[in-house]
Amino acid sequence: MEKEQRSKSEEKSDDKTKLPETNENENQIKPEDKIKDLEDKLARTLAEMENQRRRFEKEKNDAFEYGGFSFARESLNLIDNLERVKQSLENDEEIKNSDALKKTLEHLDIVKKDLISILKKNNIDEIHAVDKKLDPNLHQAMMEIEDINKEPGTIIQEIQKGYTMKDRLLRPSLVAVSKKPEKSEEKSEEKVNK
């Protein structure tokens, strides 16, 4: 009985060591095909590395060119606040026409001019909007005002100055745009219908 078990176990181990018969040519890849495959992988890897290098170069240049973009945007609030202070002082009845008001306004103008000069040195420019056509890339229309003298879509009032930094929009101009006046006949018909 032991002999039978040994012989059966030997047969099983022999079966495990025997590999199925296959054609050796099927499993082997031709060297030319392998070379082409490796050349293709190498070309793809080199192209990927070149694309990554270009992307990093562009990001580096953008960081250098526009690194202060958010700081510049926040700095515009200083100019806005100076303008608000100036208007508030000019509208104050108690100090109107006083020498102190005139001196204060002069000093505020000097500070504003200095800020604008600093911005210009850093390639930050005002967007000139009044009497120009509305450009949605530079302007944001806040309201429409009826105006017979202006062509519809023309900016007639600037609510808040806009700025660009080099070729990028830093902040759009907030503007009022002209529109055609409604015909008086239509208005009278609306009143009658109500």
Helices and strands as residue ranges (DSSP letters): H 2-17, H 24-27, H 31-66, H 69-91, H 99-121, E 124-127, E 139-146, E 155-160, E 162-165, E 168-171, E 173-179, H 184-193
